[in-house]
């Protein structure tokens, strides 16, 4: 059973509150029940949220934890005045001291994009996502030169989720290209990739883990057999070494860790936050 209920409240999407809150909660060996309360953009909604939080406190007999990113001062005042949970106001904790230190007022925007339709950064991010989808799994050779990074590796080594994470989180145009038996027979990179060698980053994976993943998709197939997985991984790693391609193993790494390593190695000029 969960030890405590945690609320993530915001007058925006609540993504910042949830991301930051979960990062902090990960430091504690405790199970929690998570409740998201986004778009608290009026005093009435603030009172509704307070009633839900306070009711939870009464039923469970302990204070809920409340991670808040609320920039609307009227809404924030209601929550602070009436909420019985343990309030962790992230903007109050970090933004106000920064205002004092920098000597300027913050924008007090709700969320990362207060007006997405007018945000070049937002539109660039959408363009990067579309690009990465079009260049997933070697579907298109068109405009590979426009890629910020090209991921290569055997099938199911983590290329697609990493590409999409780089596009969604950092606005990078990430292509990915599978290394297949024909490439291993030629002992060369796919011809379409050769002109873009500097942008290539390789992903590999332990054969045992690869076999597990492939068996979920095609059980008891040669494609998923441990013998075949070992052969493909060995050939892919040998090719990366011959071609001087930077690479890492995704076996025990999260998508975030993989992406961070790629960013450190590739150092793209265009990077969104």
C-alpha positions in Angstrom: 0.0 0.0 0.0 1.2 3.6 -0.7 2.7 5.3 2.3 1.5 8.8 1.3 -0.5 10.6 -1.4 1.3 13.2 -3.5 -0.4 15.9 -5.4 1.1 17.7 -8.4 -0.8 21.0 -8.9 -0.3 23.7 -11.5 -2.1 26.3 -13.4 -0.4 24.9 -16.5 0.2 21.3 -17.5 2.0 20.3 -14.3 4.8 18.7 -16.1 7.4 20.7 -14.3 5.9 20.0 -10.9 5.6 16.3 -11.7 9.1 16.0 -13.1 10.8 17.8 -10.3 8.6 16.2 -7.6 9.3 12.7 -8.9 13.1 13.4 -9.0 13.0 14.3 -5.3 10.7 11.4 -4.4 13.1 9.0 -6.1 15.6 9.7 -3.2 13.3 8.0 -0.7 12.4 4.4 -0.4 8.7 4.9 -0.1 5.6 4.1 -2.2 3.3 7.0 -3.0 -0.1 7.5 -4.7 0.3 10.2 -7.3 -2.6 12.6 -8.2 -2.2 15.2 -11.0 -4.3 18.4 -10.8 -3.3 20.5 -13.8 -4.9 23.7 -15.2 -5.9 25.3 -11.9 -6.5 28.6 -13.6 -9.2 30.1 -11.5 -10.0 30.6 -7.8 -12.9 28.2 -8.1 -10.7 25.4 -9.3 -8.2 26.2 -6.6 -10.9 25.7 -3.9 -11.9 22.4 -5.6 -8.3 21.2 -5.4 -7.9 22.3 -1.8 -11.1 20.4 -0.9 -9.7 17.2 -2.6 -6.3 17.6 -0.9 -7.8 18.2 2.6 -10.3 15.3 2.2 -7.4 13.0 1.4 -5.6 14.2 4.6 -8.7 13.4 6.7 -9.3 10.0 5.1 -5.6 8.9 5.3 -4.8 10.5 8.6 -1.6 12.1 7.3 -0.7 15.2 5.3 -0.4 14.7 1.6 2.7 16.1 -0.2 1.8 18.9 -2.6 4.3 19.9 -5.3 3.1 23.1 -6.9 4.1 25.2 -9.9 1.4 27.9 -9.7 2.1 31.4 -11.1 -1.4 32.9 -10.7 -1.1 34.7 -7.4 -4.8 34.5 -6.6 -4.9 30.8 -7.1 -1.7 30.4 -5.2 -3.1 32.4 -2.3 -6.1 30.2 -2.0 -4.0 27.0 -1.9 -1.5 28.4 0.6 -4.2 29.7 2.9 -6.4 26.6 3.0 -4.4 23.6 2.0 -3.5 21.2 4.9 -1.0 19.3 2.9 2.8 19.8 3.0 3.2 22.5 0.4 6.3 22.6 -1.8 6.0 25.8 -3.9 8.7 25.4 -6.5 8.3 28.9 -8.1 8.3 30.5 -4.6 11.4 28.5 -3.6 13.4 29.1 -6.7 12.0 32.0 -8.8 11.7 34.6 -6.1 15.3 34.3 -4.8 16.4 34.4 -8.4 14.4 37.6 -9.0 16.2 39.1 -6.0 19.6 38.0 -7.2 19.2 39.0 -10.8 17.3 42.2 -10.0 14.6 41.5 -12.5 11.1 40.1 -12.4 10.4 36.7 -14.0 7.9 36.3 -16.8 5.5 34.4 -14.6 4.5 32.2 -17.6 2.3 29.2 -17.2 4.4 26.3 -18.5 7.2 26.3 -20.9 5.2 27.8 -23.7 2.8 30.5 -22.7 1.6 30.9 -26.3 2.7 27.9 -28.4 1.4 29.3 -31.7 3.9 32.2 -31.4 6.9 30.2 -30.1 9.7 29.5 -32.6 11.2 27.0 -30.2 7.9 25.1 -30.0 7.5 25.0 -33.8 11.1 23.9 -34.2 10.4 21.1 -31.7 7.3 19.9 -33.7 9.4 20.0 -36.9 12.1 17.9 -35.2 9.5 15.3 -34.1 8.0 15.1 -37.6 11.5 14.7 -39.1 12.4 12.0 -36.6 9.2 10.1 -37.4 9.9 10.3 -41.2 13.5 9.1 -40.7 12.7 6.2 -38.3 14.2 2.8 -39.0 15.8 4.0 -42.3 12.4 4.8 -43.9 13.7 7.7 -45.8 17.2 8.8 -47.1 15.8 12.2 -48.0 17.5 15.1 -46.3 19.7 12.9 -44.0 22.1 15.9 -44.2 19.5 17.8 -42.1 19.9 15.4 -39.2 21.5 16.6 -36.0 22.4 13.0 -35.2 22.0 9.7 -36.9 21.6 6.6 -34.6 22.7 3.2 -35.9 22.5 -0.2 -34.4 20.8 -3.6 -34.8 17.1 -3.9 -34.7 15.5 -3.3 -31.2 18.6 -1.8 -29.7 16.8 1.4 -28.6 17.2 3.6 -31.6 13.5 4.7 -32.1 12.7 5.7 -28.5 16.0 7.6 -28.2 15.4 9.4 -31.5 12.0 10.5 -30.4 13.2 11.6 -26.9 15.9 13.7 -28.5 13.3 15.3 -30.8 10.7 15.9 -28.1 12.9 16.9 -25.3 15.7 18.8 -27.1 14.3 19.7 -30.5 16.9 17.7 -32.4 16.3 16.2 -35.8 17.3 12.6 -35.0 17.4 9.9 -37.7 17.9 6.3 -37.0 19.1 3.5 -39.3 19.2 -0.2 -38.7 22.3 -2.3 -39.4 21.2 -5.4 -41.2 22.9 -8.7 -42.3 23.5 -7.3 -45.8 25.6 -4.5 -44.2 27.6 -7.0 -42.2 28.2 -9.1 -45.4 29.6 -6.0 -47.2 31.5 -5.1 -44.0 30.6 -1.4 -44.7 28.2 1.2 -43.5 25.0 1.6 -45.6 26.0 3.8 -48.5 23.4 6.5 -47.6 25.2 7.1 -44.2 28.8 7.4 -45.5 28.6 11.2 -46.2 27.3 11.9 -42.8 29.8 9.9 -40.7 30.4 12.7 -38.2 26.8 12.8 -37.2 26.6 9.0 -36.6 26.3 7.5 -33.1 26.0 3.8 -32.5 23.8 1.9 -30.0 24.5 -1.7 -29.0 23.0 -4.0 -26.5 23.8 -7.3 -24.7 22.7 -10.2 -26.9 20.8 -11.9 -24.0 18.7 -8.7 -23.5 18.2 -8.3 -27.2 16.9 -11.9 -27.5 14.4 -11.2 -24.7 13.1 -8.1 -26.4 12.9 -9.7 -29.8 11.1 -12.7 -28.4 8.4 -10.5 -27.1 7.8 -9.4 -30.7 8.6 -12.6 -32.6 8.7 -15.5 -30.2 10.8 -18.6 -31.1 12.0 -17.1 -34.4 15.5 -17.1 -35.8 15.4 -13.3 -35.5 15.0 -13.6 -31.8 17.3 -16.5 -31.2 20.3 -15.9 -28.8 22.7 -17.3 -31.4 21.5 -14.8 -34.1 21.5 -11.9 -31.6 25.0 -12.7 -30.6 26.1 -12.8 -34.3 24.4 -9.5 -35.1 25.7 -7.6 -32.1 29.2 -8.8 -32.7 29.1 -7.8 -36.3 27.6 -4.4 -35.5 30.2 -3.6 -32.8 33.0 -4.7 -35.1 31.7 -2.4 -37.8 31.5 0.5 -35.4 35.1 0.0 -34.3 36.3 -0.3 -38.0 34.4 2.9 -39.0 35.5 4.9 -35.9 31.9 5.4 -34.8 31.2 6.4 -31.2 28.8 4.0 -29.5 27.4 2.8 -26.2 25.5 -0.1 -24.8 21.8 0.5 -24.0 21.5 -2.7 -21.9 21.2 -1.1 -18.5 20.7 2.5 -19.4 17.5 4.6 -19.4 16.5 6.7 -22.4 17.5 9.8 -20.5 21.0 8.4 -19.8 21.5 7.4 -23.4 20.4 10.8 -24.7 22.6 12.6 -22.3 25.7 10.6 -23.4 24.8 11.3 -27.1 24.5 15.0 -26.4 27.9 15.1 -24.7 29.5 13.3 -27.6 27.8 14.9 -30.6 27.5 18.4 -29.1 24.9 19.7 -31.6 24.8 23.4 -32.3 21.0 23.5 -32.0 19.7 22.4 -28.7 16.4 23.3 -27.1 15.5 23.3 -23.4 
